Amino acid sequence: TGELDVIRADAVIVATGGSGRMYANTTNALISTGYGVAMAYWKGVPLKDMEFIQFHPTSLFGTNILMTEGCRGEGGYLLNNKGERFLKNYSDSAKAMEVAPRDIVARNITRELLAGRGFGKNNAEYVHLDLRHLGARKIMTRLPGIRDISINFAGVDPIKEPIPVQPGTHYTMGGIDTDIDAKTPVEGLFAAGEAACVSVHGANRLGGNSLLETVVYGKIAGESAAKYVLGGGASDPAKAESAAKVDFAFVEELLGRDGDELPAKIRDELTGMMVEKVGVFRDKERLTAALDKVKELQERFRRIKIRYKGRRWNWDLIWAMELKGNLDVAEALVAGALAREESRGSHYRLDFQTRDDKKWLKHTLAHYDPQGVKLDYKPVTLGRWEPKERKY
């Protein structure tokens, strides 16, 4: 019918994935918007460490489909427009070359592009991932999916030609604030997977460790939720009805908007700006401009027009709600990045290029406020090993 209804549960687990669709150049699926974590954020759960976004070094130019680490693990080369394996020219990647850590390879690819040693417009759009020397048999045996994707989405056969690649937004290390039992600060609400931030990845996820958040913490979240309910935890019908009235009113208000702003235009401006100003390299000037732009887009969102007013299968409405989530979560991300005056893991500041454990060995907590995000911090719980400087 398209009518809204309330489905109460004694415990709820948020497992909606990452927020990569805040960026235009993401490897993430179309459903990976900020709306999942925003649902908890709007209801009083802080978002933790949202400034830590992982940029994968090799996504397919034009579509940003992931070109797996396996390409380089099997022996693929990254080449600039001089035909050289440029990673040898940087001290942090000279030893490991193509299999250096993701953040390092992504930054060094970006440096090549900024210097005009890439390909495409102004020699600044992509570099080459060259697999040709591996031979047809190895490519078709070990990397058949990569070959299929390259042929179908880039018109390139990696047996004969290099693959055009560029860094792409890949993983959200931050998310809904949870403890080691997947509990959030709101009783009865749990989170797991990329939507959550335990934080098992710190500032820089290792390849493959998303399984820790999904498989391991999916199990932990389920066990914690079951334990909560079996222990007598239950939802409050009155609170549920009260919350539903607020949400129903928001949907009605959205449907009634008839302004002059198109949601798709706001979305495109947001995602493009995030790539340009909140990407691999960050600094105060760009982040300040980004925060101002997010606030401008939030204001323009108030004047959007929902073209289709129907109740059933209304994608205009769904996309507008997702856009609201993207805008508010982007504000939390940018504010956290601007405040964190250091470089740590995937968060790299050109104006603060070293890690500062004395001031910044702490988690960022972003609290939702209609007037603007409020930031707070809490200590990092250290395990067996003290953090040390990265050396290669």
N, C-alpha and C positions, 0 to 999 in steps of 0.2 A: 504493500500500500504506500510505501514511502513515509509512513508516519513514524515518529520517533517513539521509542519505548525504553524502559529501564530494565536492565538485567542485573540483578544484584548477585554478588558473590561474597562469601565470607573471607576469601583471600583472592588477590589478583596478582598475576605475574606479567610484567611488561617485557615483551621479547620482540620488539618491533624493528630491531636492526639499527644500523648507523644512520648518520645524517648527511651523507656525502652529497646529496642533491642540493645542498646549499651552494655548491660549486658547479660551474659549467663543465669543467674538465674531469668529471668523476668516473671512476670505473664501476661505481655502484649501480644497482638496479633502479628503475624508475620509482619504485616504492620506498626507497631509502631516503626519506625526507626527514626534516626536523620535527615533524608532527608527533612521532612516537614519543620522543623524550619530552616534547612540549606538553603533552597531556599531563604528565607528572609534574613538570615545572610549574604550570599554571595553578596546580593544586597545592603548592607549597613545598614540593620536594626540590632541594637545590640540585643544580647540575654541577658536576665536579670535573675540573681540568679540561674544559671544552676547548681550550686553546691548543691542545696537543692533537694535531691532525696529521696523519701519515700520508706522505706523497710517494706513490710508487714510481720508480724511475722509468718504467717502460709500459706506457699505454699506447694503443694504436692511434696514430695521428688521424684526426677526423671524427672518430667515434669514441675514443678513450677506452675501448675494450682492453682488458688486461692482457698483456703479453707476459706470461708467467716467468718467474725467476728461473724456472727450469731451462729457459732458452739460454741464459747465461751460464747456468750450472752445467749444461751439456757442452759448453765451450763457445757460445756465441760471442761476437765482438761488438762493441759500441764504437762507431766511427763518426768523425766529423767530416766536413766537406773537403778536408785535405786528405781524407782517406786514412787518417791516423787514429790509433787507439788512444784517444786523448786522456783517458783516466791516468795514464802514466805521468802526466804533467802536473798532477796534484798530489801533495804529500800524503793526504789522508786516504788516497785510493791507489797510490803507485804500487803498493805491495800486493793487495788483493785484486786489484783491477776490477773486472766486471762483477766479481762476487763480493765486493766491499759492501758494507751495510747500506740499506735502502736509502736512508736520509742523505748519506754522503754521495752516493751515485746520483741521486736526484738533484742535489745541489750542484754537482760538477757538470751534469748535463745542462742545467739552467745557466751556469756560467758560460758554457760554450755557446749557447743560443744568444745570450746577451752580448757576447763578443762578436756575433755575426759569423760564427764558424759552423752553423747548422745548414739546414736546407729549407726550402719554402720561401715565403715572403720575407724579404730583407735577410735571408739566410738565418732566420730566427725562430722557425716554427718546430723543427724536429731534427733529430739525428738519425743515424742508421743503425739498426740492429742486424748484423750480418751473420747469417747461418750457412752461407753457401759452402764454406770450407768443410762443414760437417758431412756433406755428401747427401745425396737423395735418400739412400737407404736409412741412414740414421735419423734424418728429419722425419721420414714417413713412419719410422718405427717408434721413435722416442717423443716426437713432437707433432703428431698428426693433427691434433686439434688446432695448434698454432698455424699450421699450414692452411687448414680449412678456413679459419677466421681471416687470415691475411688475404687469401684469394677472394673470399666472398665480400669482405668489407673494405678492402683497400686495393683490390685488383692487382695484388702482388703475390707472386709465387716465390716463397723464400728459398726454394731450390735454385732459382735463377737470379733473384734480385734481393737486395736488402729490404728490411721492413722499416717503414717510417714510424718512429716512436718519440714520445715526449712524456715528461712526468705528468702524472694524473692523481687527483685526490682519491685516496684509497680507503683509509680506515679512520674511524673516530675513536681515539683512545679515551676521551672523556665521555661522560654520559650521566645518567641518573645516579646520584650518590647512594651507594649501597655499602654494607659491611661484608665481612667474609662469609656470612650466611645468606647473602643476597637480600637482606632486609633493607628497606629504605626508612627514613625518619618518620614516615606515615605508617601507623599501625595497620597491618594487614596487606600492605602493598610491598611487592617484591619485584626485582628486575634481574634480567640475565641477558647474556649475549652482548652484542655491540651497543645495544641501547644503554647498558649499565656501565658503571665505572667502579670497580672494586677497590683499588686499581691494580690489576695483575700485570698490566703492561707498562706502568709508569708513564714516562714521556715518549716512549719509542718502542712500539710493538715489534717483536721478532717474527719473522716469517713463519707461518704455520701455527702460531700461538693463539690465533682466533679460536682454535678448537678448545683451548682452555676456557674461554669465556662461554662458548656455546655448549659443548658436550659436558664438560665438568660442572660449570656453574648452572647449566640448565638442570642437571640432576640435583645440585645443591638447592637451587631455588624451589624445585618441586618438593623436595623433602622438607624444607623450611616452611613452605606454605601449608603442607599437610600437617606438620607438627603444630603449627599455629591454630589451624582449625580444630584438630583433634584435642588440643589443649583448651578449647572453649572460646577461641577467637571467633568473632562474628561481626558482620556488618551492622550498622545502625540504620534501620529503615528510614527514620526521620531525616538523618543526614543525607542519605542517598537521594531521597525525594527532593530535598532542598538543593542539593548540588545539581540534580537533573533539571530543575526549573531554571537555574542559571544558564546551563548549557543549551536547553531548549530555546530560551530567550535569545541567546547569541545566534543560533541558527536562523531563527525567524528574522532577526535584525539583519543578518547577512543577506538573506533572500530578498529582503525589502530594499536593499541598497540599489540606488539608481544613479550613481555618480558618473564622472567622466574618465575614470581611470580603469584601464584594462589590467586584470590580474596577471596575464601573460607578460605584459610589458614590464611590470614591477618585478616579476620572477626573473626575467632575462637580465634586467639591470642588476639585480642582487647577485645572481650567479656569476655574471661577468666581472662584477666588481670584486667579488671574493677571490677570484683567480688572480686578478691584477694586483690587489692590495693586501690580501691576507693569505698569500701563497707560500712558496718555498722560502722566499726571502721577505723579511718584514722589517719595518722601522717605524719610529714614532710618527713621521709625517704621513706615511701611507695608512697606518692604523688609525690615526686621528681622522683622516679623510674618510676611511671606511666606516668608522662609528658614526660620523655625521651623515653619511649616505644611508646607512641602515635606519637612522632616525627619520630621515626624509622619506624613505620608502614606507616606514611604519605609518607616518602621517598620511601619505598618499593612499595607503591601503584603506584608510577610513572612507575614502571617496571612490571605492571600486564599484563596478557595476556587474551584477550577476545577470547574464543575459537570459539564461533559461531559468524560469521560476517554478518549474514542475517539481514534484516531490519524489518521483520514482527515477532511480538510476541517474541522478543529477550530478554529472561529473564537473560541471561548472562550480557547483557548491563544494564538492570534495576538494577540488584543486585550490579553491579559495581558502578553505580551512587549512590545507597543507601549507599554503603560502604564509598564512599567519604564523604557523609553527616555525617555518624556515626563518622568517624575519626575527622572531623573538629569540630563537636559539642562536642565530647569527649575531645578534646583539651581545649575548652572553659570551660567545666565542671571541668576538673582536675586543670587547672590554677586558676580558681576561688576558688576551695577547698584548694589549696596550699596557696594562698594568705590570705584566711580568717583564721586568727590565733585565733580562739575561737571555742566554741561549741554552736550551736544555732539550736534548732529544730532537724531536721533529720541529720544535719551536725555535726558529733561528732568526735572531735579531741582528741586522747589520750594524746597528748602533750599540749593541751590547753582545759582543761575539763570544763571550766566555760564560761558563756556568758559575753561578754564585750561590753556593750552598749555605753561606752564612745568612743571606737575606731571603733566598727563594727555595729552600728545601722544605716546601709546604704545598699543600693542595689548595687550588682555587675553588671556592664555592660561590656559585652564582645564584642569587635569589631573585625570583620574579617579582617585579613591581610595575604596575601599569605606567608609572611615571619614569621608569628607566631601571635597568638591572642594578642590583646591589651586590657588591662583591665582599666576600669574607674569606677567611683562610683557616686551615687546620693543619696540625703537624703531620708529617709523613711517618708512618710506623716502619722503622727499619728492621730488617730481618738479620740473618746471620752475617751478611757482608755489608760493611760500610761503603758508601759510594766513593768512587775514585775517578780521577781524570781519565777520559778515553784517550788511549794512545795506540797508534798503528805504525 
